[in-house]
Amino acid sequence: MGIVLGWVNGTLITRIRINPFVTTLGTMLMVRSLVEVYSGGGKPITLPTDDLWGAGVEQLPVRADAHLDHSGGGAESRRRCCDSTRFGYYCFALGGNERASWQAGINTDRIKCLTYVVAGAAAGLAGWSFLSRVSQAEPTAATGYELDVIAAVIIGGTPLGGGTGNVFSSFVGVLTLAVINNLLTFLNVDPSLQKMFKGAIIVGRWGG
């Protein structure tokens, strides 16, 4: 489903020329609504962890195990796909300057759509990882996590303008954001104010 939805987003953006932010925001709201309807009004669906990952993960929290595997695999995939393939070079070129990439002969629409497909697959895998941690699928689970993802990427040093970035720096951003969340909780900061602190850190990091 992640791959399918990624293809839908990519098609709407490249063929119908809808703004990427509007497209992804609109499809996110529609999919969340469909999930609530499918689950019978938001009822949770419980699944045993073994059904998701199989045996052999009892010695390590499954979320940590999965994230270590994903980050290591992502770094290796980035090296092979981005540093050694034409698709990788095209992705960086497209993120740096789309018009110049098109003038250089790159099929920017095809590369952009394929990038959304890959992102959709990664989102589906992340959802599977989250489900394995809580052993329960809830329509409202992980609401707002997309903001944490953006924050982690920015803290990791990846510019929103595109053209540069790597998996390792984003992983460091995730760890940094986790430390910040735990520190705020340890200091008994009001949960209502924690988002303000994270927002200030993002603005300060981006401004710096």
C-alpha positions as CSV (number, residue, x, y, z in Angstrom):
1,M,0.0,0.0,0.0
2,G,2.9,2.4,0.7
3,I,4.2,1.8,-2.8
4,V,0.8,2.3,-4.4
5,L,0.1,5.5,-2.4
6,G,3.6,6.7,-3.3
7,W,2.8,6.2,-7.0
8,V,-0.5,8.0,-6.6
9,N,1.3,11.0,-5.1
10,G,4.0,11.0,-7.7
11,T,1.4,10.8,-10.5
12,L,-0.7,13.6,-9.1
13,I,2.4,15.8,-8.8
14,T,4.1,15.0,-12.1
15,R,1.1,14.5,-14.4
16,I,-1.6,16.8,-13.0
17,R,0.9,19.3,-11.6
18,I,-0.6,19.6,-8.2
19,N,1.6,21.3,-5.6
20,P,3.6,18.5,-3.7
21,F,2.7,19.8,-0.3
22,V,-1.0,20.1,-1.1
23,T,-0.9,16.6,-2.7
24,T,0.8,14.8,0.2
25,L,-1.3,16.6,2.8
26,G,-4.6,15.9,1.0
27,T,-3.8,12.2,0.4
28,M,-2.7,11.8,4.0
29,L,-6.0,13.1,5.3
30,M,-8.0,10.9,2.8
31,V,-6.0,7.7,3.7
32,R,-6.4,8.4,7.5
33,S,-10.2,8.7,6.9
34,L,-10.3,5.5,4.9
35,V,-8.4,3.7,7.6
36,E,-10.8,4.8,10.3
37,V,-13.7,3.6,8.2
38,Y,-12.0,0.3,7.4
39,S,-11.3,-0.3,11.1
40,G,-14.9,0.2,12.1
41,G,-14.7,3.7,13.5
42,G,-11.1,3.6,14.9
43,K,-11.2,0.2,16.6
44,P,-7.6,-1.1,17.3
45,I,-6.5,-4.3,15.6
46,T,-4.2,-6.5,17.7
47,L,-1.6,-8.8,16.2
48,P,1.1,-10.9,17.9
49,T,4.7,-9.6,17.3
50,D,5.8,-13.0,16.1
51,D,3.4,-12.8,13.3
52,L,5.2,-9.7,12.1
53,W,8.9,-10.5,12.5
54,G,9.1,-14.1,13.4
55,A,11.2,-15.6,16.2
56,G,14.6,-14.3,17.3
57,V,13.9,-10.7,18.3
58,E,13.1,-11.3,21.9
59,Q,16.5,-10.3,23.2
60,L,16.4,-6.8,21.8
61,P,13.5,-4.3,21.6
62,V,12.0,-4.8,18.2
63,R,11.9,-1.1,17.4
64,A,15.6,-0.6,18.2
65,D,16.5,-3.8,16.3
66,A,14.5,-2.6,13.2
67,H,15.9,0.9,13.3
68,L,19.5,-0.3,13.5
69,D,18.9,-2.6,10.5
70,H,17.1,0.1,8.6
71,S,19.7,2.8,9.2
72,G,22.6,0.4,8.3
73,G,20.7,-0.9,5.3
74,G,19.8,2.7,4.3
75,A,23.4,3.8,4.5
76,E,24.5,0.9,2.3
77,S,21.6,1.5,-0.1
78,R,22.5,5.1,-0.3
79,R,26.1,4.3,-1.1
80,R,25.1,1.8,-3.8
81,C,22.1,3.6,-5.2
82,C,23.1,7.2,-4.9
83,D,26.9,7.2,-5.2
84,S,27.2,4.4,-7.8
85,T,24.1,4.6,-10.0
86,R,22.6,7.0,-12.5
87,F,19.3,7.1,-10.5
88,G,21.2,8.4,-7.4
89,Y,22.9,11.1,-9.3
90,Y,19.6,12.1,-10.9
91,C,17.9,12.4,-7.5
92,F,20.6,14.7,-6.1
93,A,20.6,16.8,-9.3
94,L,16.8,17.0,-9.2
95,G,16.8,18.1,-5.6
96,G,19.5,20.7,-6.3
97,N,18.0,22.3,-9.4
98,E,15.1,20.7,-11.2
99,R,15.1,23.0,-14.2
100,A,18.8,22.5,-14.8
101,S,18.3,18.8,-14.5
102,W,15.5,18.8,-17.1
103,Q,17.7,20.9,-19.5
104,A,20.5,18.4,-19.0
105,G,18.2,15.7,-20.4
106,I,17.0,14.0,-17.2
107,N,13.4,12.7,-17.2
108,T,12.6,14.7,-14.1
109,D,9.0,13.6,-13.9
110,R,10.0,9.9,-14.0
111,I,12.7,10.3,-11.4
112,K,10.4,12.4,-9.1
113,C,7.6,9.8,-9.3
114,L,10.0,7.0,-8.6
115,T,11.3,8.9,-5.6
116,Y,7.7,9.1,-4.2
117,V,7.3,5.4,-4.7
118,V,10.5,4.6,-2.8
119,A,9.4,7.0,0.0
120,G,6.0,5.3,0.1
121,A,7.7,1.9,0.5
122,A,9.8,3.3,3.3
123,A,6.8,4.7,5.0
124,G,5.0,1.3,4.8
125,L,8.1,-0.4,6.4
126,A,8.1,2.2,9.1
127,G,4.5,1.6,9.8
128,W,5.2,-2.2,10.1
129,S,8.0,-1.4,12.5
130,F,5.8,0.7,14.7
131,L,3.1,-1.9,14.7
132,S,5.6,-4.5,15.8
133,R,6.6,-2.4,18.8
134,V,3.0,-1.8,20.1
135,S,1.5,-5.1,18.7
136,Q,-1.6,-3.1,17.9
137,A,-2.8,-1.1,14.8
138,E,-4.7,2.0,15.6
139,P,-6.0,4.6,13.1
140,T,-4.8,7.5,15.2
141,A,-1.4,6.0,16.0
142,A,1.7,8.1,15.0
143,T,-0.4,11.2,14.4
144,G,2.0,14.1,14.2
145,Y,5.1,11.9,13.7
146,E,5.5,13.5,10.3
147,L,6.6,16.7,12.0
148,D,9.1,14.8,14.1
149,V,10.5,13.3,10.9
150,I,10.9,16.8,9.4
151,A,12.5,18.0,12.6
152,A,15.0,15.1,12.7
153,V,16.1,15.6,9.1
154,I,16.6,19.4,9.7
155,I,18.5,18.7,12.9
156,G,20.7,16.2,11.0
157,G,21.8,19.0,8.6
158,T,19.9,18.1,5.4
159,P,18.7,21.3,3.7
160,L,15.1,21.6,2.7
161,G,16.3,23.0,-0.6
162,G,17.6,19.5,-1.5
163,G,20.7,18.5,-3.5
164,T,22.7,17.2,-0.5
165,G,22.2,14.9,2.5
166,N,22.7,11.3,3.7
167,V,21.1,8.6,5.8
168,F,23.7,8.8,8.6
169,S,23.1,12.5,9.3
170,S,19.4,12.0,9.4
171,F,19.9,9.0,11.8
172,V,21.9,11.3,14.0
173,G,19.1,13.8,13.8
174,V,16.6,11.1,15.0
175,L,18.8,10.2,17.9
176,T,19.2,13.9,18.8
177,L,15.5,14.5,18.8
178,A,15.0,11.4,20.9
179,V,17.5,12.7,23.5
180,I,15.7,16.1,23.5
181,N,12.3,14.4,24.1
182,N,13.7,12.3,26.9
183,L,15.5,15.3,28.5
184,L,12.3,17.4,28.5
185,T,10.4,14.6,30.1
186,F,13.1,14.1,32.7
187,L,13.0,17.8,33.5
188,N,9.3,17.5,34.0
189,V,8.6,20.1,31.3
190,D,4.9,20.5,30.7
191,P,3.9,18.3,27.6
192,S,2.1,21.3,26.2
193,L,5.4,23.2,26.1
194,Q,7.6,20.5,24.7
195,K,6.5,21.2,21.2
196,M,7.5,24.8,21.6
197,F,11.0,23.8,22.7
198,K,11.4,21.5,19.7
199,G,10.1,24.2,17.4
200,A,12.6,26.7,18.8
201,I,15.4,24.1,18.3
202,I,14.3,23.6,14.7
203,V,14.2,27.4,14.0
204,G,17.6,27.9,15.7
205,R,19.2,25.0,13.8
206,W,17.8,26.2,10.5
207,G,18.8,29.8,11.1
208,G,22.3,28.7,12.1
